Amino acid sequence: MKKSFSHYRQSGFTLLELLVVLMIIALLAGFVGPKVFSNVDQAKEKTALRQMRSFADALSQYRLDTGSYPSENQGLKALTEKPANVQHWHGPYLSQQIPFDPWGNAYQWHNPTREKNSINEVDIMAVNKDGKPLVYGF
C-alpha cells in the first residue's frame, strides 16, 4: 500500500507570484508617493498663512491699543510680552508664545516692510523648504 505524494501537496504562492505582487506595490507607491508629499507641502504653506493671519489680527489689536505696530527690534514677541516703554499695552494678544513656522524656522517681522514697491505697511514672513518666502502683508 503505497501512498501518492500528490495528495499531500501544499498550496501557497510561488516566489514568482510574490515578486510580481511586490513589483505592483512598488509601482503604485512610485505613483502615489509624490502626490501625497506634494499635498504635505501645500498643507504646510496653508498652515503658515493661517498662523500669519492670526498674528496679523493680534497685531491689529496691538496697534489699536498702543497706537503703532511693534518695532522690528521688538518683533512678534511684543504680542505675548510687554515691551519696555510701551504705553497702553493690554496684552497678551496671543494665548501662546509665537510658534515656529511649519519648516522649523522663526517667523520674520518687518516693520516697515522691506519691499520697495510694496503697498503693505508691515510684513510677516516665513521661508518654505525651497527657500521661497511666504509673505503676509497688511
N, CA, C and O of each residue as an XYZ file, in Angstrom:
552
protein
N       0.844     -1.165      0.000
C       0.000      0.000      0.000
C       0.900      1.243      0.000
O       1.404      1.667      1.040
N       1.074      1.779     -1.131
C       1.916      2.952     -1.332
C       1.042      4.192     -1.478
O       0.089      4.196     -2.257
N       1.372      5.257     -0.717
C       0.591      6.498     -0.774
C       1.180      7.410     -1.834
O       2.396      7.469     -2.016
N       0.338      8.094     -2.506
C       0.766      9.030     -3.537
C       1.078     10.382     -2.890
O       0.370     10.824     -1.985
N       2.136     11.026     -3.360
C       2.518     12.342     -2.831
C       1.639     13.464     -3.373
O       1.679     14.575     -2.846
N       0.871     13.212     -4.378
C       0.034     14.260     -4.956
C      -1.071     14.686     -4.001
O      -1.573     15.804     -4.118
N      -1.466     13.839     -3.064
C      -2.493     14.207     -2.106
C      -1.980     15.160     -1.029
O      -2.770     15.875     -0.412
N      -0.683     15.178     -0.799
C      -0.100     15.966      0.267
C       0.532     17.268     -0.210
O       1.238     17.923      0.557
N       0.301     17.644     -1.419
C       0.884     18.865     -1.970
C       0.303     20.078     -1.251
O      -0.914     20.206     -1.120
N       1.174     20.959     -0.789
C       0.718     22.153     -0.078
C       0.382     23.252     -1.068
O       1.051     23.429     -2.086
N      -0.653     23.973     -0.749
C      -0.992     25.108     -1.608
C      -0.342     26.353     -1.041
O      -0.126     26.438      0.168
N      -0.024     27.328     -1.896
C       0.618     28.567     -1.474
C       1.054     29.347     -2.698
O       0.754     28.982     -3.835
N       1.774     30.438     -2.436
C       2.234     31.279     -3.525
C       3.649     30.879     -3.912
O       4.459     30.491     -3.070
N       3.919     30.981     -5.175
C       5.286     30.729     -5.627
C       6.095     32.006     -5.463
O       5.535     33.090     -5.300
N       7.374     31.874     -5.506
C       8.262     33.026     -5.391
C       7.986     34.021     -6.514
O       8.009     35.231     -6.288
N       7.733     33.535     -7.688
C       7.451     34.415     -8.826
C       6.183     35.236     -8.587
O       6.153     36.427     -8.897
N       5.146     34.618     -8.043
C       3.909     35.335     -7.759
C       4.140     36.427     -6.708
O       3.612     37.533     -6.826
N       4.919     36.110     -5.698
C       5.219     37.105     -4.671
C       6.011     38.275     -5.246
O       5.759     39.427     -4.891
N       6.955     37.993     -6.122
C       7.744     39.057     -6.745
C       6.874     39.958     -7.619
O       7.071     41.172     -7.646
N       5.926     39.378     -8.325
C       5.022     40.173     -9.166
C       4.166     41.095     -8.294
O       3.971     42.260     -8.641
N       3.658     40.596     -7.181
C       2.850     41.417     -6.283
C       3.695     42.549     -5.692
O       3.231     43.687     -5.623
N       4.914     42.258     -5.270
C       5.794     43.294     -4.738
C       6.113     44.350     -5.792
O       6.198     45.535     -5.471
N       6.289     43.938     -7.031
C       6.558     44.881     -8.122
C       5.365     45.806     -8.327
O       5.542     47.008     -8.528
N       4.162     45.262     -8.280
C       2.958     46.089     -8.447
C       2.843     47.086     -7.298
O       2.518     48.251     -7.526
N       3.102     46.650     -6.077
C       3.040     47.555     -4.925
C       4.075     48.664     -5.064
O       3.780     49.824     -4.777
N       5.276     48.322     -5.497
C       6.328     49.327     -5.669
C       5.948     50.349     -6.741
O       6.199     51.542     -6.569
N       5.350     49.900     -7.835
C       4.911     50.828     -8.884
C       3.825     51.768     -8.376
O       3.851     52.966     -8.659
N       2.873     51.223     -7.626
C       1.816     52.074     -7.074
C       2.392     53.099     -6.104
O       1.983     54.260     -6.112
N       3.327     52.683     -5.280
C       3.951     53.620     -4.344
C       4.709     54.707     -5.096
O       4.740     55.856     -4.656
N       5.315     54.359     -6.215
C       6.035     55.340     -7.021
C       5.121     56.397     -7.614
O       5.529     57.545     -7.793
N       3.882     56.017     -7.921
C       2.936     56.983     -8.470
C       2.215     57.780     -7.389
O       1.968     58.974     -7.559
N       1.881     57.138     -6.296
C       1.086     57.774     -5.248
C       1.949     58.607     -4.303
O       1.516     59.669     -3.856
N       3.148     58.152     -3.995
C       4.023     58.825     -3.033
C       4.247     60.298     -3.319
O       4.022     61.124     -2.435
N       4.683     60.664     -4.527
C       4.910     62.086     -4.804
C       3.659     62.946     -4.660
O       3.749     64.104     -4.251
N       2.498     62.394     -4.991
C       1.252     63.150     -4.828
C       0.988     63.438     -3.355
O       0.587     64.545     -2.993
N       1.212     62.446     -2.516
C       0.976     62.614     -1.084
C       1.926     63.654     -0.518
O       1.506     64.517      0.253
N       3.209     63.588     -0.888
C       4.175     64.519     -0.336
C       3.982     65.933     -0.858
O       4.293     66.888     -0.146
N       3.481     66.100     -2.074
C       3.202     67.453     -2.556
C       2.032     68.050     -1.764
O       1.997     69.258     -1.532
N       1.087     67.221     -1.353
C      -0.016     67.710     -0.525
C       0.472     68.128      0.851
O      -0.074     69.060      1.442
N       1.487     67.458      1.369
C       2.047     67.835      2.672
C       2.660     69.230      2.573
O       2.475     70.052      3.469
N       3.384     69.499      1.496
C       3.985     70.830      1.321
C       2.913     71.909      1.211
O       3.059     72.988      1.785
N       1.847     71.628      0.484
C       0.755     72.599      0.370
C       0.090     72.831      1.728
O      -0.280     73.958      2.055
N      -0.059     71.782      2.505
C      -0.665     71.913      3.828
C       0.214     72.770      4.741
O      -0.300     73.560      5.532
N       1.519     72.620      4.637
C       2.423     73.431      5.455
C       2.318     74.905      5.074
O       2.326     75.771      5.948
N       2.220     75.199      3.773
C       2.078     76.584      3.343
C       0.759     77.178      3.835
O       0.725     78.326      4.280
N      -0.321     76.409      3.758
C      -1.614     76.892      4.248
C      -1.567     77.133      5.753
O      -2.138     78.104      6.251
N      -0.884     76.244      6.475
C      -0.756     76.413      7.925
C       0.007     77.685      8.247
O      -0.385     78.443      9.134
N       1.101     77.919      7.524
C       1.896     79.134      7.759
C       1.065     80.380      7.483
O       1.109     81.332      8.263
N       0.317     80.391      6.402
C      -0.510     81.559      6.081
C      -1.603     81.780      7.120
O      -1.921     82.923      7.451
N      -2.184     80.692      7.639
C      -3.207     80.838      8.690
C      -2.597     81.406      9.971
O      -3.189     82.264     10.625
N      -1.405     80.915     10.322
C      -0.751     81.440     11.520
C      -0.404     82.915     11.335
O      -0.586     83.716     12.252
N       0.096     83.276     10.152
C       0.438     84.680      9.908
C      -0.810     85.560      9.957
O      -0.746     86.694     10.431
N      -1.938     85.053      9.476
C      -3.192     85.807      9.553
C      -3.600     86.008     11.014
O      -4.083     87.077     11.388
N      -3.404     84.986     11.827
C      -3.694     85.103     13.259
C      -2.802     86.160     13.912
O      -3.267     86.950     14.733
N      -1.511     86.169     13.538
C      -0.602     87.183     14.069
C      -1.046     88.575     13.625
O      -0.987     89.525     14.406
N      -1.488     88.696     12.376
C      -1.928     89.991     11.853
C      -3.136     90.506     12.641
O      -3.219     91.698     12.939
N      -4.061     89.623     12.975
C      -5.212     90.031     13.779
C      -4.761     90.533     15.156
O      -5.245     91.551     15.650
N      -3.830     89.802     15.758
C      -3.313     90.214     17.067
C      -2.551     91.537     16.949
O      -2.645     92.390     17.832
N      -1.802     91.706     15.864
C      -1.054     92.953     15.656
C      -1.994     94.140     15.452
O      -1.690     95.256     15.873
N      -3.120     93.900     14.814
C      -4.106     94.977     14.645
C      -4.643     95.422     15.999
O      -4.807     96.617     16.245
N      -4.916     94.464     16.874
C      -5.373     94.808     18.221
C      -4.276     95.536     18.989
O      -4.550     96.499     19.705
N      -3.039     95.081     18.842
C      -1.890     95.739     19.475
C      -1.811     97.196     19.019
O      -1.609     98.103     19.827
N      -1.973     97.403     17.706
C      -1.898     98.764     17.160
C      -3.028     99.640     17.688
O      -2.815    100.817     17.979
N      -4.230     99.073     17.813
C      -5.348     99.847     18.358
C      -5.057    100.288     19.791
O      -5.385    101.407     20.184
N      -4.437     99.397     20.566
C      -4.154     99.718     21.970
C      -2.990    100.689     22.129
O      -3.069    101.624     22.926
N      -1.919    100.479     21.382
C      -0.680    101.232     21.607
C      -0.478    102.384     20.631
O       0.327    103.277     20.894
N      -1.188    102.379     19.519
C      -1.046    103.458     18.543
C      -0.070    103.155     17.420
O       0.011    103.923     16.462
N       0.673    102.060     17.510
C       1.597    101.694     16.431
C       1.895    100.202     16.507
O       1.652     99.546     17.520
N       2.427     99.694     15.407
C       2.875     98.303     15.401
C       4.182     98.190     16.179
O       4.876     99.191     16.356
N       4.530     96.995     16.645
C       5.826     96.841     17.311
C       6.961     97.133     16.332
O       6.829     96.923     15.126
N       8.067     97.614     16.868
C       9.228     97.840     16.009
C       9.801     96.497     15.585
O       9.453     95.450     16.131
N      10.681     96.554     14.605
C      11.299     95.315     14.157
C      12.145     94.705     15.273
O      12.255     93.482     15.369
N      12.739     95.543     16.113
C      13.520     95.030     17.248
C      12.623     94.352     18.280
O      13.010     93.339     18.864
N      11.447     94.892     18.507
C      10.517     94.268     19.451
C       9.974     92.965     18.892
O       9.762     92.002     19.630
N       9.752     92.940     17.591
C       9.308     91.728     16.914
C       7.936     91.248     17.347
O       7.199     91.950     18.040
N       7.612     90.045     16.927
C       6.319     89.461     17.250
C       6.212     89.085     18.724
O       5.120     88.806     19.219
N       7.332     89.078     19.417
C       7.339     88.775     20.847
C       6.510     89.805     21.624
O       6.039     89.532     22.728
N       6.339     90.993     21.028
C       5.557     92.050     21.677
C       4.087     91.659     21.824
O       3.349     92.296     22.576
N       3.664     90.630     21.117
C       2.276     90.184     21.234
C       2.033     89.371     22.500
O       0.896     89.257     22.958
N       3.098     88.806     23.064
C       2.943     87.966     24.253
C       3.625     88.546     25.488
O       3.272     88.187     26.611
N       4.594     89.436     25.296
C       5.305     90.056     26.411
C       5.363     91.557     26.193
O       5.668     92.024     25.095
N       5.072     92.303     27.235
C       5.051     93.764     27.111
C       6.452     94.299     26.859
O       7.366     94.059     27.649
N       6.620     95.028     25.753
C       7.920     95.657     25.502
C       8.151     96.831     26.456
O       7.202     97.427     26.965
N       9.391     97.143     26.682
C       9.731     98.280     27.539
C       9.275     99.574     26.868
O       9.323     99.695     25.644
N       8.837    100.528     27.667
C       8.458    101.869     27.205
C       7.275    101.887     26.246
O       7.181    102.784     25.408
N       6.381    100.927     26.348
C       5.176    100.927     25.514
C       3.986    101.226     26.417
O       3.736    100.524     27.397
N       3.263    102.275     26.067
C       2.091    102.686     26.839
C       0.836    101.979     26.311
O       0.751    101.668     25.123
N      -0.117    101.731     27.179
C      -1.435    101.195     26.835
C      -1.399     99.776     26.268
O      -2.300     99.385     25.526
N      -0.376     99.008     26.608
C      -0.303     97.604     26.181
C      -1.270     96.814     27.039
O      -1.137     96.798     28.263
N      -2.252     96.150     26.414
C      -3.269     95.405     27.145
C      -3.224     93.928     26.783
O      -4.261     93.267     26.732
N      -2.037     93.413     26.533
C      -1.868     92.020     26.114
C      -1.866     91.060     27.279
O      -2.186     91.461     28.398
N      -1.532     89.864     27.068
C      -1.007     89.330     25.811
C      -2.102     89.217     24.752
O      -3.271     88.976     25.055
N      -1.689     89.396     23.522
C      -2.609     89.396     22.395
C      -2.747     88.013     21.764
O      -3.620     87.791     20.925
N      -1.887     87.091     22.169
C      -1.982     85.689     21.755
C      -1.996     84.829     23.011
O      -1.392     85.187     24.023
N      -2.681     83.703     22.945
C      -2.784     82.837     24.116
C      -1.521     82.006     24.344
O      -1.325     81.466     25.433
N      -0.661     81.898     23.321
C       0.564     81.109     23.430
C       1.740     81.924     22.917
O       1.566     82.999     22.341
N       2.930     81.399     23.132
C       4.121     82.009     22.549
C       4.060     81.875     21.030
O       3.329     81.035     20.506
N       4.827     82.703     20.326
C       4.864     82.633     18.862
C       5.502     81.300     18.466
O       6.645     81.033     18.837
N       4.781     80.462     17.720
C       5.361     79.183     17.319
C       6.354     79.364     16.172
O       6.410     80.424     15.550
N       7.118     78.343     15.907
C       7.952     78.337     14.721
C       7.063     78.048     13.519
O       5.969     77.500     13.659
N       7.544     78.424     12.335
C       6.774     78.118     11.132
C       6.815     76.604     10.891
O       7.579     75.905     11.556
N       6.014     76.086      9.961
C       5.960     74.638      9.741
C       7.289     74.009      9.309
O       7.428     72.787      9.354
N       8.254     74.810      8.896
C       9.565     74.293      8.490
C      10.588     74.419      9.607
O      11.770     74.145      9.400
N      10.143     74.832     10.797
C      11.012     74.881     11.959
C      11.802     76.170     12.131
O      12.731     76.217     12.937
N      11.453     77.212     11.391
C      12.150     78.498     11.487
C      11.268     79.524     12.192
O      10.049     79.372     12.265
N      11.899     80.558     12.703
C      11.134     81.639     13.334
C      10.485     82.496     12.254
O      11.070     82.729     11.195
N       9.267     82.963     12.534
C       8.622     83.914     11.633
C       9.397     85.224     11.682
O       9.926     85.610     12.724
N       9.454     85.901     10.539
C      10.164     87.174     10.468
C       9.144     88.311     10.421
O       8.100     88.206      9.776
N       9.469     89.388     11.114
C       8.602     90.551     11.210
C       9.349     91.745     10.662
O      10.445     92.069     11.121
N       8.750     92.404      9.671
C       9.392     93.571      9.069
C       8.475     94.777      9.210
O       7.374     94.816      8.660
N       8.956     95.750      9.958
C       8.231     96.991     10.164
C       9.231     98.134     10.062
O      10.045     98.286     10.974
N       9.221     98.918      9.049
C       8.346     98.858      7.883
C       8.776     97.739      6.935
O       9.855     97.162      7.071
N       7.913     97.456      5.985
C       8.206     96.408      5.020
C       9.497     96.714      4.271
O       9.830     97.880      4.056
N      10.215     95.686      3.878
C      11.495     95.870      3.184
C      11.337     95.933      1.668
O      12.288     96.251      0.954
N      10.152     95.632      1.186
C       9.908     95.679     -0.255
C       9.714     97.126     -0.690
O       8.890     97.844     -0.124
N      10.472     97.552     -1.695
C      10.421     98.953     -2.140
C       9.081     99.321     -2.748
O       8.579    100.422     -2.522
N       8.496     98.411     -3.518
C       7.244     98.720     -4.220
C       6.026     98.140     -3.510
O       4.965     97.999     -4.117
N       6.168     97.807     -2.251
C       5.084     97.165     -1.523
C       4.016     98.184     -1.140
O       4.321     99.326     -0.795
N       2.775     97.754     -1.205
C       1.678     98.597     -0.736
C       1.382     98.309      0.736
O       0.527     98.948      1.348
N       2.104     97.338      1.290
C       1.904     96.957      2.689
C       2.689     97.869      3.612
O       3.757     98.373      3.265
N       2.139     98.064      4.779
C       2.827     98.837      5.804
C       3.838     97.960      6.545
O       4.954     98.384      6.847
N       3.414     96.727      6.828
C       4.270     95.784      7.543
C       4.109     94.390      6.929
O       3.118     94.113      6.252
N       5.091     93.518      7.171
C       5.063     92.158      6.626
C       5.409     91.146      7.706
O       6.251     91.394      8.569
N       4.745     90.004      7.637
C       5.140     88.822      8.389
C       5.593     87.819      7.330
O       4.922     87.642      6.314
N       6.725     87.168      7.565
C       7.274     86.315      6.518
C       7.748     84.980      7.088
O       8.254     84.906      8.207
N       7.571     83.931      6.290
C       8.127     82.611      6.566
C       8.838     82.174      5.288
O       8.502     82.642      4.200
N       9.801     81.294      5.412
C      10.537     80.792      4.257
C      10.298     79.292      4.168
O      10.586     78.557      5.113
N       9.762     78.827      3.011
C       9.463     77.407      2.884
C      10.729     76.592      2.642
O      11.828     77.145      2.605
N      10.576     75.277      2.479
C      11.747     74.401      2.373
C      12.577     74.672      1.123
O      13.761     74.339      1.087
N      11.974     75.271      0.099
C      12.699     75.595     -1.128
C      13.372     76.960     -1.068
O      14.027     77.367     -2.027
N      13.220     77.669      0.041
C      13.802     78.996      0.189
C      12.921     80.103     -0.345
O      13.322     81.267     -0.357
N      11.720     79.753     -0.790
C      10.777     80.740     -1.319
C      10.049     81.418     -0.154
O       9.475     80.732      0.692
N      10.065     82.751     -0.100
C       9.388     83.411      1.007
C       7.877     83.422      0.844
O       7.356     83.619     -0.254
N       7.191     83.210      1.941
C       5.741     83.378      2.018
C       5.511     84.644      2.821
O       5.888     84.712      3.990
N       4.904     85.639      2.216
C       4.747     86.937      2.857
C       3.273     87.214      3.082
O       2.446     87.056      2.183
N       2.962     87.632      4.304
C       1.625     88.090      4.630
C       1.784     89.556      5.008
O       2.285     89.887      6.082
N       1.348     90.422      4.108
C       1.472     91.856      4.346
C       0.131     92.487      4.609
O      -0.902     92.018      4.132
N       0.159     93.558      5.375
C      -1.075     94.291      5.655
C      -0.741     95.719      5.987
O      -1.640     96.516      6.258
